[in-house]
């Protein structure tokens, strides 16, 4: 993972695992403070993807932290239901 841009309400990160990005973007879009969340894959043969996040207000990193926490909670819920 590599941070490309980190400017308060804007964050752009290059992520090596493209499979993880789509659920993360979906979780980010549930946040009312998020103005834009999306991903760009530069080349179909590369596994790297850029996550782009912009918030209406507040820190983009905090929005990312909330989305990651939400995904963890969803996965824990699934795990509990399978046990």
C-alpha positions as a Markdown table, in Angstrom:
| # | Residue | x | y | z |
|---|---|---|---|---|
| 1 | Unk | 0.0 | 0.0 | 0.0 |
| 2 | Unk | 1.3 | 3.5 | -0.9 |
| 3 | Unk | -0.3 | 6.9 | -0.1 |
| 4 | Unk | -0.3 | 9.0 | -3.2 |
| 5 | Unk | -2.2 | 12.0 | -1.9 |
| 6 | Unk | -3.3 | 12.9 | 1.6 |
| 7 | Unk | -4.7 | 16.4 | 1.9 |
| 8 | Unk | -7.3 | 16.6 | 4.6 |
| 9 | Unk | -10.6 | 15.8 | 2.9 |
| 10 | Unk | -8.9 | 14.0 | -0.1 |
| 11 | Unk | -7.0 | 10.8 | 0.0 |
| 12 | Unk | -5.6 | 8.6 | -2.8 |
| 13 | Unk | -4.0 | 5.3 | -2.0 |
| 14 | Unk | -2.5 | 2.6 | -4.2 |
| 15 | Unk | -3.5 | -0.8 | -3.0 |
| 16 | Unk | -1.9 | -4.1 | -4.1 |
| 17 | Unk | -5.0 | -6.3 | -3.5 |
| 18 | Unk | -7.6 | -5.1 | -6.0 |
| 19 | Unk | -10.2 | -7.6 | -4.5 |
| 20 | Unk | -10.3 | -5.7 | -1.3 |
| 21 | Unk | -11.1 | -2.3 | -2.8 |
| 22 | Unk | -14.7 | -2.9 | -4.0 |
| 23 | Unk | -16.2 | -3.8 | -0.6 |
| 24 | Unk | -14.2 | -0.9 | 0.9 |
| 25 | Unk | -15.7 | 1.6 | -1.6 |
| 26 | Unk | -19.2 | 0.3 | -1.0 |
| 27 | Unk | -18.7 | 0.8 | 2.8 |
| 28 | Unk | -17.3 | 4.3 | 2.2 |
| 29 | Unk | -20.3 | 5.3 | 0.1 |
| 30 | Unk | -22.6 | 4.5 | 3.1 |
| 31 | Unk | -21.0 | 7.3 | 5.1 |
| 32 | Unk | -22.9 | 10.5 | 4.8 |
| 33 | Unk | -19.7 | 12.6 | 5.1 |
| 34 | Unk | -18.2 | 10.9 | 2.0 |
| 35 | Unk | -18.6 | 13.0 | -1.2 |
| 36 | Unk | -16.8 | 10.5 | -3.5 |
| 37 | Unk | -15.3 | 7.1 | -3.2 |
| 38 | Unk | -14.1 | 5.1 | -6.2 |
| 39 | Unk | -11.2 | 3.1 | -7.6 |
| 40 | Unk | -9.1 | 3.2 | -10.7 |
| 41 | Unk | -7.3 | 0.2 | -12.2 |
| 42 | Unk | -4.5 | 1.5 | -14.4 |
| 43 | Unk | -4.0 | -1.7 | -16.4 |
| 44 | Unk | -6.0 | -4.9 | -16.5 |
| 45 | Unk | -2.9 | -7.1 | -16.1 |
| 46 | Unk | -1.8 | -5.3 | -12.9 |
| 47 | Unk | -3.3 | -6.1 | -9.5 |
| 48 | Unk | -2.8 | -2.7 | -8.1 |
| 49 | Unk | -5.7 | -0.3 | -7.8 |
| 50 | Unk | -5.9 | 3.3 | -6.7 |
| 51 | Unk | -8.6 | 4.1 | -4.1 |
| 52 | Unk | -9.8 | 7.7 | -4.3 |
| 53 | Unk | -11.7 | 9.2 | -1.5 |
| 54 | Unk | -13.1 | 12.7 | -0.9 |
| 55 | Unk | -15.2 | 13.8 | 2.0 |
| 56 | Unk | -17.7 | 16.7 | 2.2 |
| 57 | Unk | -16.5 | 17.5 | 5.7 |
| 58 | Unk | -14.0 | 16.0 | 8.0 |
| 59 | Unk | -10.8 | 14.0 | 7.5 |
| 60 | Unk | -10.7 | 11.4 | 4.8 |
| 61 | Unk | -8.5 | 9.2 | 6.8 |
| 62 | Unk | -11.1 | 9.1 | 9.6 |
| 63 | Unk | -13.8 | 8.1 | 7.0 |
| 64 | Unk | -11.5 | 5.3 | 5.8 |
| 65 | Unk | -11.0 | 4.1 | 9.4 |
| 66 | Unk | -14.8 | 4.1 | 9.9 |
| 67 | Unk | -15.3 | 2.1 | 6.7 |
| 68 | Unk | -12.6 | -0.5 | 7.7 |
| 69 | Unk | -14.3 | -0.8 | 11.1 |
| 70 | Unk | -17.6 | -1.3 | 9.4 |
| 71 | Unk | -16.2 | -4.1 | 7.2 |
| 72 | Unk | -14.6 | -5.8 | 10.2 |
| 73 | Unk | -18.0 | -5.7 | 12.1 |
| 74 | Unk | -19.7 | -7.2 | 9.0 |
| 75 | Unk | -17.2 | -10.0 | 8.8 |
| 76 | Unk | -17.4 | -10.7 | 12.5 |
| 77 | Unk | -21.2 | -11.0 | 12.1 |
| 78 | Unk | -20.8 | -13.4 | 9.3 |
| 79 | Unk | -18.3 | -15.5 | 11.3 |
| 80 | Unk | -20.6 | -15.7 | 14.3 |
| 81 | Unk | -23.5 | -16.8 | 12.1 |
| 82 | Unk | -21.4 | -19.6 | 10.6 |
| 83 | Unk | -20.3 | -20.9 | 14.0 |
